[in-house]
Amino acid sequence: MPRSLCPACDGAFSIPGKPQLGQKVTCPFCGEQLQVVWESPLELDWADYNEEQDLEEASEEDEEED
């Protein structure tokens, strides 16, 4: 079984079977919802992570500062 680290709590855990890109998993240590973002080596990120949303929020904060 492939092992990975939770980006939230750094807990190492195994994912049964063959993980697929986009597959959602829950960290057994902290309960955080994660998803597979890289298969080999196995890498997880937050399931609700949205880079476009982060960029929009940063742009809005910059506008408010002006």
N, CA and C of each residue as an Amber inpcrd file, in Angstrom:
protein
   198
   0.8340000  -1.1880000   0.0000000   0.0000000   0.0000000   0.0000000
   0.8780000   1.2500000   0.0000000   0.5850000   2.2120000  -0.8640000
   1.3450000   3.4660000  -0.8900000   1.1050000   4.2820000   0.3870000
   2.1590000   4.9430000   0.8440000   2.0720000   5.7900000   2.0410000
   2.3130000   7.2410000   1.6450000   1.6920000   8.1300000   2.3910000
   1.8930000   9.5580000   2.1680000   1.7560000  10.2940000   3.4870000
   2.1050000  11.5700000   3.4530000   1.9880000  12.4270000   4.6340000
   0.8000000  13.3600000   4.4780000   0.0890000  13.5710000   5.5590000
  -1.0000000  14.5440000   5.5800000  -0.3860000  15.9450000   5.6150000
  -0.7980000  16.8550000   4.7040000  -0.2440000  18.2020000   4.7230000
  -0.6980000  19.0210000   5.9340000  -1.7490000  18.5750000   6.6110000
  -2.2600000  19.3180000   7.7580000  -1.5410000  18.9450000   9.0600000
  -1.3470000  17.6270000   9.2860000  -0.7880000  17.2060000  10.5750000
   0.5140000  16.4260000  10.4510000   0.9900000  16.1890000   9.2310000
   2.2120000  15.4280000   8.9620000   2.1260000  13.9650000   9.3900000
   0.9060000  13.4710000   9.6130000   0.7350000  12.0530000   9.9230000
   0.9670000  11.2150000   8.6760000   1.7190000  10.1230000   8.8070000
   1.9730000   9.2190000   7.6810000   0.9550000   8.0910000   7.7290000
   0.2980000   7.8420000   6.5990000  -0.6750000   6.7620000   6.5470000
  -0.7170000   6.1460000   5.1530000  -1.2650000   4.9420000   5.0760000
  -1.3550000   4.1900000   3.8280000  -2.7300000   4.3690000   3.2030000
  -2.7380000   4.3200000   1.8820000  -3.9960000   4.3540000   1.1380000
  -4.1300000   3.0010000   0.4570000  -5.2020000   2.2700000   0.7540000
  -5.3530000   0.9380000   0.1740000  -5.5670000   0.9840000  -1.3390000
  -5.1270000  -0.0760000  -2.0080000  -5.3050000  -0.1670000  -3.4480000
  -4.3160000   0.7080000  -4.1940000  -4.7000000   1.0940000  -5.4140000
  -3.8660000   1.9690000  -6.2470000  -4.5220000   3.3420000  -6.2900000
  -3.9670000   4.3190000  -5.5680000  -4.5560000   5.6580000  -5.5570000
  -4.6030000   6.2670000  -6.9570000  -5.6790000   6.9780000  -7.2490000
  -5.8740000   7.6440000  -8.5310000  -5.8580000   9.1560000  -8.3270000
  -5.3870000   9.8910000  -9.3360000  -5.4160000  11.3540000  -9.2630000
  -6.8290000  11.8280000  -8.9620000  -6.9450000  12.7500000  -8.0240000
  -8.2440000  13.3040000  -7.6680000  -9.0000000  12.4950000  -6.6320000
  -8.5090000  11.3080000  -6.3010000  -9.1800000  10.4690000  -5.3040000
  -9.1990000  11.1890000  -3.9690000 -10.3480000  11.1830000  -3.3040000
 -10.4830000  11.8280000  -1.9980000 -10.2560000  10.8100000  -0.8970000
  -9.5010000  11.2250000   0.1080000  -9.2140000  10.3940000   1.2760000
  -9.3190000  11.2610000   2.5240000  -9.4910000  10.6120000   3.6550000
  -9.5560000  11.3230000   4.9270000  -8.3820000  10.8980000   5.7820000
  -7.6790000  11.8700000   6.3420000  -6.5540000  11.5720000   7.2220000
  -7.0860000  10.8810000   8.4830000  -6.5550000   9.7030000   8.8070000
  -7.0310000   9.0000000  10.0000000  -6.5940000   9.6550000  11.3080000
  -5.6610000  10.5970000  11.2320000  -5.1510000  11.2430000  12.4400000
  -5.9100000  12.5300000  12.7810000  -6.1240000  13.3850000  11.7730000
  -6.7550000  14.6830000  12.0580000  -8.1330000  14.8350000  11.4120000
  -8.4950000  13.9000000  10.5120000  -9.8150000  13.9550000   9.8880000
  -9.9210000  14.9080000   8.7060000  -8.7950000  15.4870000   8.2820000
  -8.7940000  16.4440000   7.1630000  -9.1440000  15.7240000   5.8590000
  -9.9990000  16.3600000   5.0310000 -10.3270000  15.8390000   3.7090000
  -9.1890000  16.1780000   2.7570000  -8.6160000  15.1630000   2.1080000
  -7.4820000  15.3330000   1.2130000  -7.7930000  14.7100000  -0.1330000
  -6.9680000  15.0280000  -1.1140000  -7.0890000  14.3600000  -2.4060000
  -5.7090000  14.0840000  -2.9690000  -5.6400000  13.0550000  -3.8100000
  -4.3800000  12.6650000  -4.4420000  -4.0700000  13.6670000  -5.5480000
  -2.9040000  14.3110000  -5.4660000  -2.4930000  15.2780000  -6.4880000
  -1.2990000  14.7740000  -7.2900000  -0.6820000  13.6870000  -6.8320000
   0.4490000  13.0880000  -7.5440000   0.4640000  11.6170000  -7.1750000
   0.6820000  10.7560000  -8.1780000   0.6190000   9.3210000  -7.9250000
   1.9540000   8.7010000  -7.5190000   3.0510000   9.1490000  -8.1370000
   4.3280000   8.5210000  -7.8490000   5.4340000   9.5710000  -7.8020000
   5.9220000   9.9340000  -6.6410000   5.5220000   9.4130000  -5.3490000
   4.1620000   9.9790000  -4.9380000   3.4740000   9.2420000  -4.0950000
   2.1370000   9.6370000  -3.6610000   2.2000000  10.9690000  -2.9160000
   1.3850000  11.9200000  -3.3490000   1.3330000  13.2280000  -2.7050000
  -0.1200000  13.6470000  -2.5330000  -0.4290000  14.1750000  -1.3580000
  -1.7840000  14.6100000  -1.0310000  -1.8160000  16.1110000  -0.8010000
  -2.9830000  16.6990000  -1.0530000  -3.2000000  18.1190000  -0.7590000
  -4.6330000  18.2430000  -0.2540000  -4.9910000  19.4050000   0.2650000
  -6.3330000  19.6050000   0.7710000  -7.3420000  19.4310000  -0.3660000
  -8.4350000  18.7370000  -0.0830000  -9.4330000  18.4460000  -1.1140000
 -10.1360000  19.7040000  -1.5820000 -10.2760000  20.6920000  -0.7130000
 -10.9870000  21.9130000  -1.0940000 -10.0470000  23.0000000  -1.5930000
  -8.7690000  22.6500000  -1.7910000  -7.7940000  23.6340000  -2.2570000
  -8.1350000  24.0650000  -3.6700000  -8.1930000  25.3590000  -3.8860000
  -8.5240000  25.8920000  -5.1990000  -7.5830000  27.0600000  -5.4610000
  -6.5990000  26.8480000  -6.3040000  -5.5820000  27.8720000  -6.5750000
  -6.1980000  29.1270000  -7.1770000  -7.1900000  28.9740000  -8.0620000
  -7.8320000  30.1460000  -8.6630000  -8.5190000  30.9870000  -7.6040000
  -9.1730000  30.3310000  -6.6510000  -9.8480000  31.0550000  -5.5770000
  -8.8230000  31.8260000  -4.7440000  -7.6860000  31.2110000  -4.4450000
  -6.6320000  31.8910000  -3.6870000  -6.1360000  33.1250000  -4.4330000
  -5.9540000  33.0190000  -5.7470000  -5.4890000  34.1530000  -6.5350000
  -6.5260000  35.2790000  -6.5340000  -7.8140000  34.9270000  -6.6450000
  -8.8720000  35.9430000  -6.6170000  -8.8970000  36.6610000  -5.2740000
  -8.7760000  35.9020000  -4.1740000  -8.7980000  36.5070000  -2.8460000
  -7.5960000  37.4290000  -2.6510000  -6.4370000  37.0290000  -3.1270000
  -5.2470000  37.8670000  -3.0100000  -5.4230000  39.1540000  -3.8080000
  -6.0170000  39.0410000  -4.9850000  -6.2560000  40.2210000  -5.8290000
  -7.2320000  41.1680000  -5.1410000  -8.2810000  40.6350000  -4.5220000
  -9.2540000  41.4670000  -3.8160000  -8.6020000  42.1800000  -2.6330000
  -7.7270000  41.4750000  -1.9210000  -7.0440000  42.0950000  -0.7690000
  -6.1380000  43.2310000  -1.2410000  -5.4680000  43.0460000  -2.3760000
  -4.6080000  44.1020000  -2.9270000  -5.4350000  45.3390000  -3.2860000
  -6.6260000  45.1110000  -3.8550000  -7.4950000  46.2300000  -4.2460000
  -7.9760000  46.9820000  -3.0190000  -8.2790000  46.2530000  -1.9270000
  -8.7650000  46.9020000  -0.7100000  -7.6810000  47.7610000  -0.0690000
  -6.4270000  47.3710000  -0.2070000  -5.3200000  48.1090000   0.3910000
  -5.0760000  49.4300000  -0.3240000  -5.4260000  49.5100000  -1.6180000
  -5.1770000  50.7280000  -2.4060000  -6.1240000  51.8030000  -2.0700000
